[in-house]
Amino acid sequence: MKYIDEFQDPELARRLLDDIHATVTRPWALMEVCGGQTHTIIRHGIDQLLPEQVELIHGPGCPVCVTPLEVIDKALEIASRPDVIFCSFGDMLRVPGSGRDLFQVRSEGGDVRVVYSPLDALRIAQQNPAREVVFFGIGFETTAPPNAMTVHQAKRLGIPNFSLLVSHVRVPPAIEAIMTSPSCRVQGFLAAGHVCSVMGMGEYPELAARHRVPIVVTGFEPLDILEGVRRAVRQLERGEHTVDNAYARAVRPEGNPAALAMLEDVFEVTDRAWRGIGVIPRSGWRLSARYRDYDAEHRFSVTDIATQEPAECRSGEVLQGLIKPHQCEAFGTTCTPRTPLGATMVSSEGACAAYYLYRRLDLAPAARTAPLEASPVV
């Protein structure tokens, strides 16, 4: 399949690895921003095949994981109401709130439905005019345009019983927060290609220049990751800090004009809380004044919910790249996919889930020097 098999070629992977080994002369720490990239790295053992001087730090790139506990509890409260049909993508149903999740709400009689598109939720609203239908709108810049378009359609078609519970976040402010943190060790970024395919690359040059870090836009297959690392390491070794597009097959510098216009119409930028991290200024979206009637948070008056994360859960540190998942004392013991303490263990893009799924329970030194003949990049 085009862009799958050819981007998992073990011989090309070996060549890229050889180039990285030949280039690096000192320790460098790179952060991949996207959870999908994290899973590719762990699944294929890319971090173990890189030179020991190159460390990959897992960033807050899982949209499910960074959805704050407060918003999860708001979703649970709304979904529990008898007059509500609550619609969500399936990966949100097992994310723990304060004591329960959406699966439990459904088992208790709540009408919680898994949909594959926000437009599915809009059709459900049309078919059930006597009930309120809420779609759980979470994610980065990739899922925001279809959610915005659905709200736009609801207004255009005059469907009053549809609303959106919004928890959208933006990548560039998160990079800014990471780089200004006193504990930051990141020296370069692998930016998420799907985000840039929507938003373009316009916000990244100023970040790269101000913080003197290379930002390489890349994809999600093994060769995409290796090429992104290769380009970032070359810049670091040369003392450069520019934005480099290694995902030109999908990303244009200007992004997607139609998607950007829809975002501009429906949403407005706001401060947003990130689970385990805290409030990052101007890091999210909310519905603009024109579409405020479709804001589920206001429609159902769930604005004053106080929450507290489990003390033993260190997912916030995982999301900030301060620790690896297996360094959390609860990992694999009190926190498993069946008994998760945090979203990073249940999300399909969570770092903890990746480490658990691919049995990365520790990082033995010998693993970092595995011969290329044993490369799992296939």
Salt bridges, closest charged atoms under 4 A:
GLU11 OE1 - ARG14 NH1 3.20
GLU11 OE2 - ARG15 NE 3.69
ASP19 OD2 - ARG230 NH1 3.75
ASP19 OD2 - ARG234 NH2 3.19
GLU32 OE2 - HIS58 ND1 2.56
ASP47 OD2 - ARG360 NH1 2.74
GLU55 OE1 - ARG185 NH1 2.95
GLU55 OE2 - LYS324 NZ 3.06
GLU70 OE2 - LYS74 NZ 3.40
GLU77 OE1 - ARG81 NH2 2.99
GLU108 OE1 - ARG100 NH1 2.85
ASP111 OD1 - ARG113 NE 2.93
ASP111 OD2 - ARG131 NH1 2.96
ASP120 OD1 - ARG123 NH2 2.36
GLU132 OE1 - ARG299 NH1 2.73
GLU176 OE1 - ARG210 NH2 2.14
GLU176 OE1 - HIS211 NE2 2.85
GLU203 OE1 - ARG170 NH2 2.75
GLU206 OE2 - ARG210 NH1 1.89
ASP224 OD2 - ARG249 NH2 2.88
GLU227 OE1 - ARG230 NE 2.83
GLU227 OE2 - ARG231 NE 2.70
ASP244 OD1 - ARG231 NH1 3.00
GLU254 OE2 - ARG252 NE 3.73
ASP265 OD2 - HIS152 ND1 3.40
ASP265 OD1 - ARG290 NH1 2.30
GLU268 OE2 - ARG286 NE 2.66
GLU268 OE2 - ARG292 NH2 3.33
ASP295 OD2 - HIS298 NE2 3.84
GLU297 OE2 - LYS74 NZ 2.56
GLU309 OE2 - ARG275 NE 2.97
GLU317 OE2 - ARG314 NE 2.82
GLU329 OE1 - ARG314 NH1 3.24
